[in-house]
Amino acid sequence: MQPDRPLLGIALMLGFCVLAPFADALAKLLGPEMATGQLLTLRFAIQAAILVPLTLATGRSWRMDRRTTLLVVARTLLHIAGIALVFTSLLYLPLADAIAIAYVMPFIALLLGKLVLNEEVGPRRLTACAVGFAGTLMVVQPAFQDVGWPALLPFGVALVFALFMLVTRMMCAADPIAMQATSALMALVVLIPAMALIPHAQLDWRAPTTTGWGLIALMGLAGTFAHLLMTWALKYAPSATLAPMQYLEIPVATFVGWLIFSDLPGPLATLGIAVTMGAGLYVIWREQASGGPPPAPQATHSGTPPAG
């Protein structure tokens, strides 16, 4: 068994925390010019172009039993839905607000673990979930005043990716890279016919500009490699060590949003972000103290509910 190398794992997770918001920011830049379905199709096409050759070159097995195949199909559909919701929410919301609201996901995952997997969740963690949700509402309130119902889209992101994590936890024995390569191909099997056959504005093809193609390539690369960095991080360090690091994605997203879009959260949203992060970190600490796994995204999750 390979020994842990926690410093390397932390460094890789820091890379994820930088790349994932960057991928989301690129999706936000592209959103007004391109249909959501087109962005999704190109995103998964780039993932397939990277991971399928990597799977073949490293001799990884594509074989899956019937149960695993069904779980990969479910996981792929959830991944498509989650990224579609991310792309749509970024049309309306500042980057930091969208990611902060979506970070209600660990609390939803904790509750789903209790309800579906019968995992033990004590009153302290349930209280922290309630506090974290209250912090999220503090971020939503000013956003709802500004843009209306689209401010609720990140809740959909959180729910979908919590289910995504739940399915992933049910297939922990699968090879992450081969599974992600297979998932990318499955997504294309769904998206390409949908783009061709369903008449809908969000499934139209709009010819990208030269600059647009460059941004698309960067988005796909950043999202795919962010996903792989998380996978590799968990190879070298336990999830309990890495889980608190993932909340660094929120301040990084705040910085990226300010740098590219000149967006900064208002006072109430800033307080809500702090409350959400504090409650999430408390939940993780309680999981570590009790010896249970932290309710953070696992090696096969693309991070925040990220475009990656």
C-alpha positions as CSV (number, residue, x, y, z in Angstrom):
1,M,0.0,0.0,0.0
2,Q,1.4,3.4,-1.0
3,P,2.3,5.6,2.0
4,D,0.6,8.9,2.5
5,R,2.4,12.0,1.3
6,P,0.1,14.7,2.9
7,L,2.1,17.8,1.7
8,L,1.9,16.6,-1.9
9,G,-1.8,15.9,-1.4
10,I,-2.4,19.4,0.0
11,A,-0.4,21.0,-2.9
12,L,-2.5,19.1,-5.4
13,M,-5.7,20.1,-3.7
14,L,-4.6,23.7,-3.8
15,G,-4.2,23.3,-7.5
16,F,-7.8,22.1,-7.7
17,C,-9.1,25.1,-5.6
18,V,-7.5,27.4,-8.2
19,L,-8.4,25.6,-11.4
20,A,-12.1,24.9,-10.5
21,P,-13.2,28.5,-10.1
22,F,-11.1,29.4,-13.1
23,A,-13.0,26.9,-15.2
24,D,-16.3,28.3,-13.8
25,A,-15.2,31.9,-14.7
26,L,-14.5,30.8,-18.3
27,A,-18.0,29.2,-18.5
28,K,-19.4,32.5,-17.2
29,L,-17.5,34.4,-19.9
30,L,-18.8,32.0,-22.6
31,G,-22.4,31.8,-21.3
32,P,-23.8,34.9,-23.0
33,E,-22.4,33.9,-26.4
34,M,-23.1,30.2,-26.5
35,A,-26.0,27.8,-25.7
36,T,-25.8,25.8,-22.6
37,G,-26.1,22.5,-24.5
38,Q,-23.2,23.5,-26.8
39,L,-21.0,24.3,-23.8
40,L,-21.9,21.0,-22.1
41,T,-21.1,19.0,-25.3
42,L,-17.8,20.7,-25.8
43,R,-16.9,20.4,-22.1
44,F,-17.4,16.6,-22.2
45,A,-15.8,16.2,-25.6
46,I,-12.6,17.8,-24.2
47,Q,-12.8,15.5,-21.1
48,A,-13.1,12.5,-23.4
49,A,-10.3,13.7,-25.6
50,I,-8.0,13.9,-22.6
51,L,-9.1,10.9,-20.5
52,V,-9.9,8.2,-23.1
53,P,-6.3,8.2,-24.5
54,L,-5.0,8.4,-20.9
55,T,-7.0,5.4,-20.0
56,L,-5.8,3.4,-23.0
57,A,-2.2,4.5,-22.5
58,T,-2.1,3.4,-18.9
59,G,-3.8,0.1,-19.6
60,R,-6.8,0.7,-17.3
61,S,-9.7,-1.7,-17.5
62,W,-13.0,-0.6,-19.1
63,R,-14.8,-3.6,-17.7
64,M,-17.7,-3.0,-15.4
65,D,-20.4,-5.3,-13.9
66,R,-24.1,-4.5,-14.5
67,R,-24.5,-2.7,-11.2
68,T,-21.5,-0.4,-11.8
69,T,-22.6,0.3,-15.3
70,L,-26.0,1.4,-14.1
71,L,-24.4,3.6,-11.4
72,V,-22.1,5.2,-14.0
73,V,-25.1,6.0,-16.2
74,A,-26.9,7.6,-13.2
75,R,-23.7,9.5,-12.3
76,T,-23.3,10.7,-15.8
77,L,-26.9,12.0,-16.0
78,L,-26.4,13.8,-12.7
79,H,-23.1,15.3,-13.9
80,I,-24.8,16.6,-17.0
81,A,-27.6,18.1,-15.0
82,G,-25.2,19.6,-12.4
83,I,-22.9,21.3,-14.9
84,A,-25.9,22.6,-16.9
85,L,-27.3,24.2,-13.7
86,V,-23.8,25.7,-12.9
87,F,-23.6,27.2,-16.4
88,T,-27.1,28.6,-16.1
89,S,-26.6,30.0,-12.7
90,L,-23.4,31.8,-13.8
91,L,-25.4,33.7,-16.4
92,Y,-27.2,35.5,-13.6
93,L,-25.0,35.4,-10.5
94,P,-21.5,36.6,-9.5
95,L,-19.0,33.7,-9.4
96,A,-18.4,33.9,-5.6
97,D,-22.1,34.0,-4.8
98,A,-23.0,31.0,-7.0
99,I,-20.2,28.9,-5.5
100,A,-20.9,30.0,-1.9
101,I,-24.6,29.1,-2.3
102,A,-23.8,25.7,-3.9
103,Y,-21.6,24.9,-0.9
104,V,-24.7,24.0,1.0
105,M,-24.0,20.7,-0.8
106,P,-22.0,19.1,2.1
107,F,-24.9,19.6,4.4
108,I,-27.3,18.0,1.9
109,A,-24.9,15.2,1.4
110,L,-24.7,14.6,5.1
111,L,-28.5,14.4,5.4
112,L,-28.7,12.1,2.3
113,G,-26.1,9.9,3.9
114,K,-28.4,9.6,7.0
115,L,-31.6,9.1,5.1
116,V,-30.3,6.8,2.3
117,L,-27.3,5.1,3.7
118,N,-28.4,5.1,7.3
119,E,-25.2,6.8,8.4
120,E,-25.1,8.2,11.9
121,V,-25.5,12.0,12.2
122,G,-25.5,13.5,15.6
123,P,-27.4,16.6,16.8
124,R,-24.3,18.8,16.7
125,R,-23.8,18.1,13.0
126,L,-27.5,18.6,12.3
127,T,-27.3,21.9,14.1
128,A,-24.2,22.9,12.0
129,C,-26.2,22.0,8.9
130,A,-29.0,24.3,10.0
131,V,-26.5,27.1,10.7
132,G,-24.8,26.6,7.3
133,F,-28.1,26.7,5.5
134,A,-28.9,30.0,7.3
135,G,-25.6,31.3,6.1
136,T,-26.4,30.3,2.6
137,L,-29.8,32.1,2.8
138,M,-27.8,35.3,3.8
139,V,-26.0,35.0,0.5
140,V,-29.2,34.2,-1.4
141,Q,-31.2,37.1,0.0
142,P,-29.4,40.0,-1.8
143,A,-28.9,37.9,-4.9
144,F,-32.6,37.2,-5.0
145,Q,-33.3,40.9,-4.8
146,D,-31.0,41.5,-7.7
147,V,-31.9,38.7,-10.1
148,G,-35.0,37.0,-8.8
149,W,-35.6,33.2,-9.0
150,P,-32.2,32.4,-10.8
151,A,-30.6,33.0,-7.4
152,L,-32.1,29.7,-6.4
153,L,-30.3,27.7,-9.1
154,P,-27.2,26.9,-7.0
155,F,-29.5,25.1,-4.6
156,G,-30.3,22.8,-7.6
157,V,-26.6,22.5,-8.2
158,A,-26.1,21.5,-4.5
159,L,-28.8,18.9,-4.6
160,V,-27.7,17.3,-7.9
161,F,-24.1,17.1,-6.9
162,A,-25.0,15.8,-3.4
163,L,-26.8,12.9,-5.3
164,F,-23.8,12.7,-7.6
165,M,-21.6,12.2,-4.5
166,L,-24.0,9.6,-3.1
167,V,-23.9,7.6,-6.3
168,T,-20.1,7.9,-6.4
169,R,-19.8,6.6,-2.8
170,M,-21.7,3.5,-3.9
171,M,-19.1,2.7,-6.5
172,C,-15.9,3.5,-4.7
173,A,-14.1,0.4,-6.1
174,A,-14.2,1.7,-9.7
175,D,-11.1,3.2,-11.2
176,P,-11.6,7.0,-11.2
177,I,-9.9,7.9,-14.5
178,A,-11.4,5.0,-16.5
179,M,-14.8,5.8,-14.9
180,Q,-14.5,9.5,-15.8
181,A,-13.5,8.6,-19.4
182,T,-16.5,6.3,-19.7
183,S,-18.7,9.0,-18.2
184,A,-17.5,11.5,-20.8
185,L,-18.3,9.1,-23.7
186,M,-21.8,8.4,-22.2
187,A,-22.5,12.1,-21.9
188,L,-21.6,12.7,-25.5
189,V,-24.0,9.8,-26.5
190,V,-26.8,11.8,-24.7
191,L,-25.8,15.3,-25.7
192,I,-24.9,15.0,-29.4
193,P,-28.3,13.5,-30.4
194,A,-30.1,16.1,-28.2
195,M,-28.2,18.9,-29.9
196,A,-29.1,17.5,-33.3
197,L,-32.8,16.5,-32.7
198,I,-34.4,18.7,-30.1
199,P,-35.4,22.2,-31.1
200,H,-34.6,24.4,-28.2
201,A,-32.6,27.7,-27.9
202,Q,-30.3,26.2,-25.3
203,L,-29.5,23.3,-27.6
204,D,-28.6,25.4,-30.7
205,W,-25.2,25.4,-32.2
206,R,-23.6,28.9,-32.4
207,A,-20.4,29.2,-34.2
208,P,-17.7,30.3,-31.7
209,T,-15.3,33.0,-32.5
210,T,-11.5,32.3,-32.6
211,T,-11.4,33.8,-29.1
212,G,-14.4,31.6,-28.1
213,W,-12.6,28.4,-29.2
214,G,-9.6,29.4,-27.1
215,L,-11.8,30.0,-24.0
216,I,-13.6,26.7,-24.6
217,A,-10.3,24.8,-24.8
218,L,-9.1,26.4,-21.6
219,M,-12.4,25.7,-19.8
220,G,-12.3,22.0,-20.8
221,L,-8.6,21.7,-19.8
222,A,-9.1,23.5,-16.5
223,G,-12.2,21.5,-15.6
224,T,-10.7,18.1,-16.5
225,F,-7.3,18.7,-14.8
226,A,-9.0,20.2,-11.7
227,H,-10.9,16.9,-11.5
228,L,-7.7,14.9,-11.9
229,L,-5.8,17.0,-9.3
230,M,-8.5,16.2,-6.8
231,T,-8.2,12.5,-7.7
232,W,-4.5,12.5,-7.3
233,A,-4.6,14.5,-4.1
234,L,-6.8,11.8,-2.5
235,K,-4.2,9.3,-3.7
236,Y,-1.5,10.9,-1.6
237,A,-3.5,12.1,1.5
238,P,-6.6,11.0,3.3
239,S,-9.8,12.9,2.6
240,A,-9.9,14.0,6.3
241,T,-6.7,16.0,5.7
242,L,-7.9,17.5,2.4
243,A,-11.6,18.2,3.1
244,P,-11.1,21.5,4.9
245,M,-8.9,22.7,2.0
246,Q,-11.8,22.6,-0.4
247,Y,-13.5,25.6,1.3
248,L,-10.5,27.6,-0.1
249,E,-12.4,27.5,-3.3
250,I,-14.8,30.2,-2.1
251,P,-12.2,32.9,-1.4
252,V,-10.4,31.9,-4.6
253,A,-13.7,32.3,-6.5
254,T,-14.2,35.7,-4.9
255,F,-10.7,36.8,-6.1
256,V,-11.3,35.4,-9.6
257,G,-14.7,37.1,-9.8
258,W,-13.2,40.4,-8.8
259,L,-10.2,40.0,-11.1
260,I,-12.3,39.1,-14.2
261,F,-15.7,40.6,-13.6
262,S,-15.1,43.3,-10.9
263,D,-17.7,41.5,-8.7
264,L,-17.4,41.4,-4.9
265,P,-20.0,40.1,-2.5
266,G,-21.9,42.7,-0.4
267,P,-21.7,42.9,3.4
268,L,-24.6,40.4,4.0
269,A,-23.4,38.0,1.4
270,T,-19.8,38.2,2.9
271,L,-21.2,37.4,6.3
272,G,-23.2,34.5,4.9
273,I,-20.1,33.1,3.2
274,A,-18.2,33.2,6.5
275,V,-21.1,31.5,8.3
276,T,-21.4,28.8,5.6
277,M,-17.7,28.1,5.6
278,G,-17.5,28.0,9.4
279,A,-20.4,25.6,9.7
280,G,-19.0,23.4,6.9
281,L,-15.6,23.3,8.6
282,Y,-17.3,22.4,11.9
283,V,-19.1,19.5,10.3
284,I,-15.8,18.3,8.8
285,W,-14.1,18.6,12.2
286,R,-16.9,16.7,13.9
287,E,-16.5,13.9,11.3
288,Q,-12.8,13.7,11.9
289,A,-13.3,13.7,15.7
290,S,-15.8,10.9,15.5
291,G,-13.7,8.9,13.1
292,G,-16.2,9.1,10.2
293,P,-15.5,10.2,6.7
294,P,-15.9,13.9,6.0
295,P,-18.9,14.8,3.9
296,A,-16.6,16.4,1.3
297,P,-16.5,15.7,-2.5
298,Q,-14.6,12.4,-3.1
299,A,-11.9,11.6,-5.6
300,T,-14.3,11.3,-8.5
301,H,-16.3,14.5,-7.8
302,S,-15.4,17.4,-10.0
303,G,-15.1,19.6,-7.2
304,T,-17.5,22.3,-6.5
305,P,-20.1,21.8,-8.2
306,P,-17.7,23.0,-10.8
307,A,-17.9,23.5,-14.5
308,G,-15.0,21.1,-14.3
